[in-house]
Amino acid sequence: MVVKYLNYENLNIDEELKKIEQCERADLVLEPSNKKCLFILGMLFAKGKPIRILNKKGLDFTVTKKSFTLMPYVWSLLGRDSFPNKKYSNVKTEMEQRVENIKRLGVSIKEFQNNPKKKKIFLICPVRNATDEQRKWIEDFVVQKQKEGYTIHAPHLHTRQEDMFGGFAICTQNAEAVATSSEIDIYYDQSSTGSVFDLGVAYALHKPLKLLNEKEVTLDNNDFMDHIVSTWKYNRAYKLQDQHGKTYLSETPGKLGGNKRLKIYGRLDCPSANRWVLKGSYAANRVFFMDEKTAIAAGYRPCAVCMPEEYKKWKEKVKK
């Protein structure tokens, strides 16, 4: 399936994310100054989807300076099977030569896996156009959090800003840091385009968001990004286990509980599990699943107490 973005009006972000997760490629009109476009690009980037730019004739890809014009072009070339062609006749500009070189080395686009590490924060903040006052506040925040035992990834401090690929390397490094963070903190600058892209990545990876300068900004729910920040759905999410045993955030509560040490799943009203919960010795191993299929894929077996029929089928299957 190919998802198309010919314009960015009347977007339902959650519906777009579902489409993005299911699509094989996105064909889009690239609008580098459009925040809705940049947010969609961030979600596509996080999910490792190839893109095709439909309005290339109206854009300048000959420059080598990093931008949200050039970075998506590099991305589109890396994801295109027909680049380079057999005669290399579509390798003309300096940037196209660079991309051809790294494709030969096996570099490609990839999906970023949600793999949060405890007490790791990705800080979204203005970089290029930050004021001295903003920089001072952000630096003090980083120092304080490090004293509290957090690992901080602040792009202006920890992401190398020199980039021979128009910003593709920067976006890749930042997306990897977002994927491995347990929390996204934002010093929200309504004029920062880079922040919008990073927020799109974070949203696609279901990350919780903390607004650091809430008292200093006035959020307008009629503004696309202000509305996204003020209603960030993953701040009101449930922690569930996926089929690989990884934790992710869901807006919908899980339907089954589990014990990660014993690898057992069962009903939420299981008398045996709830008895241990009340004793306080179960909380550290308590996990939740959206459905039975996911629990089984994660290597769990049914509880003999609250799911006797399922347990009996499992037992018979094991004997075979």
N, C-alpha and C positions, 0 to 999 in steps of 0.2 A: 504494500500500500504506500502511495505517495501522498503526503500532506502538502497542501499549497497555501501560501500566504501572499495573496496579491495585494491585500491591504490589512490594516491592523485595527479596524474598528469592530466594536461589539464583541470583544474577546471574552470568553469564559475561561479563565486560566486553568481551572481544574479539568475542564473538558479538553482543552488543548494539550494538557499534559498526558491525558489518556491516549489521544491521537498520536502524540509524539512517541510514546512508549510502544505503540503498535506499528508505527510506520517503518518503512525501510529507507526512506529518503524524504527530505523536505525541499520543495521548490519554492523559492521566495523572492519577493522584491526587497532588495536590501536598502534600508533607510537608516543610515548610521546615526542620525540625530534623533530618531524616533525611539522613545523609551520603551514602547510596547514591542517594537522590533527587537531591541537589545535584550529585553527580558525573555522573549521567545528564543532568541539565539542562545542565551545562557542555558535554557532548559534543553535545547537540542544538543548543545555541546556536552552537557553532563551525561546525556544518554548515548553519546557517541554516534549520532546520526549523520550520514553524509548530507551535504546540502548542494543545491544547484541555484546559482544566482541568475534570476531572470532578466535583470536590467543592467547587465554588464556594460552595454554600450554607453550608458549615461554615467559611468563611474571611472575614476582614474586609478588604475592598478600599476602604473609605471613607477610611482614613487616607492621608496623603500622605508620611509618613516612609519613607525607603528601607528595603527589607527583601526577603527572599527569598519573601515572600508577595506583595508588590505588584509587584516586578519581573517575575515570570512572567506576572502578569495583564496588564501593559502589553504584554509580548511577545505574548501570546495575542490581544490586540485588534489589534495591528499586522499580525498574520498572518491575520486573519479577514476574508474578503471581505464578510461581512454586517455588518461594523461600519465606519462607521455605516450604519443602514438608511435607506431613502429618506425616511422621516418624522423621522429623528433621535430616535425614541422610545427608543432604547437608549443615548442619551447623557445620563446623569443625574448622575453624580458629578463632582466637580472634576477628578479624574484622567482620567475618560472624555472630558471636554471638552478637556483638554490633548492626549490622544492623537488625538482627532478633528482637532484643529488641525494637528498635525505630519503626519498622514496626507494632509491636503490639500496640504501642502508637499512631498509625495513621499517622506517618510521611511518606510522599510519594513525588515523583517528581511533579513539577507543572510548568505551563506556567507563565512567568512573563508578567504582563500587562503594556503596555506603558502608564505611568501616570505621566508626567513631572510636577514638581513644579517650579514656577518662581524663577529665580536666584539661582538654585541649580546646582552645578557642581560636576561631578564625575571625579576624577583625576586618570588617568592611569599613573603609574610611576613605576620604579624599586623598589623592596622592599628588598628582601634578599641580593642581590648583589650590592646594591646602594653604590656609593662611598661617602665619607664625603662631597665632593664638591656638588654632586647631592642632597644629603639630605639637605644641607644648602639652596640650591637654591629652592628646593621644599617647605621647611618650610617657607621661606620668602614669597614665592608665596601664600601659604595658608593664612598667616597672612594678606597680602595685600588685598586679595580677601574678607576676612572676614570683614576688615575695610570698604570695598565698599558695604557691605550688602549682600554678597553671603553666602550661606550655602555650605560648601565644604565637600565632602566625599573622604578622601585620605586613601586608604587601609592600609598603614603602620601606620596610626594614629588612624583610626576609625573602622577598621575591626579587630576583635580579631584573632590573628594568631595561637593560640593554637586550635587544631582541632583533636578530637578523631576519625574522620571519613575520614581520609586521604586527607582532603582538601575540602570535600563536603560542610561542613558548611561555610567555607570561601567563596567558589564560590557562594553559595546561598545568603549570606549577601551582597557580592559585586554585584550580579545580581539584587537584590532588589534595591540597591542604584543606579545602572545604570538606571533601569526602572523609577525611580522617579526623575531623573535628567533632566534638560532642555538642558544641554550641557555637552559634554565629552571633557575634556582637557587632552592632553597627553604629558608627558615629555618622548619622544620616545627613548627607549633604544633597539637597534636592537638585543641585546642578551637576552632580557627578555622573557621567555616563558609564564609567567603569564600574561603579557601585551597582548600577542596574543590571549589568551582565552577571556580576558575581551573585546578586540576589536571585537571578534566574537559575543559576547553577544550584544554589542552596535550596531553592524551592523544589526543584526536580529531585533532590536527594532527601527531601522531607526533614530538613534541619530546623530545630527550634531557633527563634530569633529574639534577641534582646536589644531594645532601642536604648542606647546609652545617653543620648542628649535629648530625651523626650521633653524636658522643660524648656529647651531652647528652640525647638521647632514647632511650627503650627501646621498640623496635618489637615489637608483638605480632601475629604472623601470623594470629591468630584475629580481629583487628580489621580491618574492611573497608579503611579508608584506610591503616592501617599496612602491610597486605599489599600494597596498590597501590604505595605508595612504595618498599617494600623489594624489590619484584620488577619494577619499572618496565621493561617489555620493550624500550623504544626506546633504552635505554642499551647494548643489545647488538644494534645494528641495522646494516644495510648501506646505504650511500648509493647510491641509484639515480636515474636520470633519468626523468621522466614524459613524456607525449606533447607537453607544452609546453616541454620542455627544462629544467624546474625540478627541483631536487634534492629528494628526499624520503627518509625512512628506512624500511627494510623489514626485517622479521624474517627474510625469505628472501633469500638471495644472488641476484644477477642471473645470467641465463643467457647473456648476450651482452655483449661489451665494445665500446667505441667510442672514436673520436678526435673530440673536439668541435671541433677546428680544421678538420680535413679533412671532417667530417661523414660518417664511414665507420663501419659497425658490422660485427662479425664474431664468430667463435667465441672462447672464452676461451683455447683452445690454438692460436690462429693463429700460425704460425711467424714471419710478417712482423711482427706486432704485438709478439710476445714478444722478438724480436730488438732492436727499438727500446726496449722496456722495460728490457732488460738494459744497454743503452747509457746509460740514465738520461735520455734526452731526450724521453720520452713521458709521464712521470708527470703533468705539469701539465695535459695534455689528455685523460687517461684517464677515461672515464666507463663506467657500466654500465647495462644495460637488463634488465627482467624478461623481455621476449620480443621477437620480431621485429616484431610489430604496433606496439608502442610506439616502437621505434627508427625505423620508417618514418614514423610519425605525427609524430615529432620532427624530421623532415627529413633523416634519415641514409640512405645507400645502402649496399648490401652490399659486403663486401670481395671483390675479385677473386681473392685468393690462397686464402683458407680457405672461401669460399662461391661457387665458380665458377658453379654452376647458377643460384643466386639473382642473381648479378651479371649473367649473360647475359640473364636475364628482365628485369632492371632496364634494361639497355642497350637492349634491343629496344623496351621501353616508352618510353624517352626519345627514341629515333629517330622514333617515331610522333608 
